[in-house]
Amino acid sequence: MTRRIVVLSPTGAVTRDLDLSWAADGRVDLVLPRGAAAPAAVSAHHVDLRLGGVGAAVRRLLWGSAAGRTVFRLTPWDGGRRLWRAVRRDPAISELLRNADLVVAAERDGLFTAWKSVRRTPAQACVYGLPAAAAHAAATEERNRR
Amino acid sequence: MTTERRDEVSEERAPHLLYVAWGYPPARSGGVYRALATANAFAERGWRVTVLTAERDVFVTGTGIDPTLEPLIDERISVVRLPFSSPAYDVDISRWSYARAAAPEIWATLRNRRDLRRFPERGYGGWREPLERAALELHANDPVDLVVATANPHVDFLAGHRLHTDHGVPYVMDYRDAWQLDVFSGRRLSAPGSAIDQWERRLVESAHEVWFVNEPILDWHRALYPNAAARMHVVANGFEAAFAERLPPVRAGRETGLRLGYIGTISSHVPVEALLAGWRLARERSELLARSELELYGYLDHSGIPNQSVVDAIRDNAEHGVRHLGPVGKATISDTYARLDALLLVLGTGKYVTSGKVFEYAATGIPIASIHDPGNAASDVLRDSPVWFPTPGLGPDEVATTLERAAEAALAQTDDDRRAAQRWASQFERSRQLAPRLAALERAVARNGGSR
């Protein structure tokens, strides 16, 4: 059974509908932007992902077109990179990621941090999306039963 | 390639159908019901059916599944699952490169460009080779009499095209939507002479039959391919016969408050904001609706990642009695309908849009409030229904009035009214849509000297 699960939701998009039935009795830690509400069943960890003045101005400038969004995503202000920096600054979340059995990037901006985490701790599983997390948990449970 | 052989004893003289559907149970996508029903219908009529589909993990980890669908596959069908790889469905991040993790959009663009060289369909072009190879192998081992493929993805059509080109096997193209037509805007999606245009022309020209889900989509294609007009047919969607065995009765206790419900995937095309604006206004104007609830069932997008704008809209309307209750398994959907007193048919705009759920909605006999453009093809299905309440437009006042009318009908509906509406809708049972085409295909295969 998967015991320690970290779910990365840097926009807070999944919190309201977070179905954690697949996690069974595993411990779930949810990384969220500051101010986002979390379901009662999880431990929430909030990080500051706000864009500074320059980043916000660049975003406003580029976000209107597909090409502009692509360029913005290559800058240090990209949501994925901002999350990674915030996580590195937070020893408690860094520790959680190091000890996790499963890291879930629930949305796009969680991908880079999840990838960095699995590079540091190759034994952990690391998936994109909650359906994939549920499938992984089910497969792990099945393996443990056998 | 893995094969799930459902029946060891096969009828040697029965014709062999190769049915191709990328999305097949346990997939949860909308088109999966049509695929499931079509393959089952052939098996029930005595065909030996082999289904070519994508490997199970694609759905388990990529899109989410409906586990209640797999047991509904006819036991006589052999299911062959092929490896499938696409950026959208490869969710194991530990296998990703730095470039993919750091710049997923650019990585996916480059990968898609490579796939598009194989077949011009983003995300699916790479499946062409495994699909064609598997079809040729199957035909070599057990000759195929007919191929039916359902799209999208349109790469599904290539198995039949390859067997036709190499071995003269006839094939049927079953379009659930369209390839070159945006069914929402009515706009043509690819330029004349483009790779997609050339491929579709080639496929349609040599197809034995081409199926569409409604007349407007067929008309559009008839104009594009007049030489194939005689081979084009409407095979509308429908509700499953098993669903009709458990139709919901009128719910007791409605006077204390109604439950209005939407069941289906809530994609970005679904006008949720218009529905909720109308709902809030209706609750201000109607005491009945003020004590009622609006229940939304289904995934909040086609992929596993919820649509943020829908998530926000539902959250912001929780105080107005709006609840999202998650997806419903197809096999247990009758229980959900039994909870509801009025149904909300909330669809994207487009005269080519029917949706599959309209038939199931109709079958229940529950009053239906249509919250979509009146010109949608779905209106043609429901026009004569005794329990249909279409909105004249998507403004808050129009939607609110429609909801009030549907709610009053829901409160007043008797058991006799419900049964009458259910009898009216029995015309939409799926086997009635498929039967004429299956009979015609059996005659054609027999003429061609098929096994039957």
Interface residues (C-beta under 8 A of the other chain):
Chain A: T11 A13 V14 R16 D17 D19 R69 T70 R73 L74 G80 V103 A105 A106 E107 R108 L111 F112 A114 W115 K116 V118 P122 A125 C126 V127 Y128 G129 L130 P131 A132 A134 A135 H136
Chain B: D57 V60 T61 G62 T63 G64 I65 V91 D92 I93 S94 W96 Y98 A101 A102 A103 P104 E105 I106 L300 S303 G304 I305 P306 Q308 V311 I314 R315 H324 G326
